[in-house]
Amino acid sequence: QVQLVESGGGLVQPGGSLRLSCAASGTIFNIGTMGWYRQAPGKQRELVANIIRGGTTNYADSAKGRFTISRDNAKNTVYLQMNSLKPEDTAIYYCRVFVGIANYWGQGTQVTVSS
């Protein structure tokens, strides 16, 4: 079993920055792809960015140029640096981790962008 603990969410003004972290623990041999998703009220959950074990990244168009995903394989942790935040970035952010054929979700962390 794998547990994911997210942190770093909060309230920030438009144009501000936040850094999300998601640490995996438990029975882990090799974590594959790690990613961040978000779900705004009344909307479907959507991919924000993901990163494979070797470091190749993929971003949603809304995140390109503003967000940076990274990972520390030694710490089984994935990060999302979010800059130039906009009110439309307001959502619950979830991390997702693939271990073998299984995948796991974090509990979510609220990000609110408002003045």
N, C-alpha and C positions, 0 to 999 in steps of 0.2 A: 504494500500500500504506500501511496505517496501523498504527502500533505504539502500544501502550498500556502504560504503566508505572505500576503501583500501588505505594502505600506507606502506612505508618501502622498496619499491623496489629501485634498483639503479645499479651502476656498482661496481663490486668487483673482486678482483684478485682470481685466483684459490687457494683453501684452505681457503678462507675467510668465513665470516658469514654475514647473514642478518636476520632480523626479520620482517616478514610481519604482518600487523594487518588489520582486517576487522571489522568495527563497523556497526551494524544494527540499524536503527531508523525507526520510523513510527508507524503504527498500528500493534503492536506486542503483542500477548498474551503469547504464548509459542513457542519459537524457538526449533525446533527439531534438526536434524542433521545439522552440519556445516562442510564445507569442503573446501579444496583448490584443484584447478585444474590448469593445465598449458597447453599452446599451443606454440610449437616452430614453426618457419617458415616452411611451407610445410608439417606440421604434424597435426594429429588430436588432439583435446583437450583430455587430459588424467587426470585421478584422481591422485593426489599426496597423499592426506591423508584426512580422515574425522573423526569426533568425534561426538558421540551421546550425548544427553543431560546429561546422567548419567556419561559420561567420558570415555566410551570405545572407543578405537581408532583403526583405520585401515590405513595401509600404503601400497603404491605401493612398489614393490621390490626395485626400484631405490632410494627410500627415506628411507628405513629401516636403522637404525643405524646412520643416518646423520641428519634427520629432526625430529622435535618434534612438534606435533600439540597440542594446548591447548585452553581452552575457559574460559571466565568469564561470567557466566550467568547473574550476576547482571548488567554487562555493555553491555550485548548482543554483545560481541566481541569474535572473534576467532583469534588466533595467529598461525604463522608458524615460528618456529625457524629453520633456515637452517645453518648447519655447514658443513665444509669440502666441500665447493661448487666446482663444476667441470664445465668446459666449456659446457658440455652437459646439464647442468641445465638451460642454457640460454633459456628464454621463457617469454611470458606474463603469469602472474599468476593471476587467478581469484578465488574469493571466491564464494561459493554457499551456500545458506541457505534455509532450509525447514521450512515453517510455515504452519501448518495444511497440506492441500493437495497441497498447492502452493509451488513453489520454485523460488528463486530470484538469479540473478547473479550480481556480482560487475562489475565495468567498466574495471578492469584489471590493473595490475601494472607490469612494465617491470623489469625483472631481467636479467642482463648481467654479465656473468662471463668470464673475459678476462684479460690477462696480457698486 
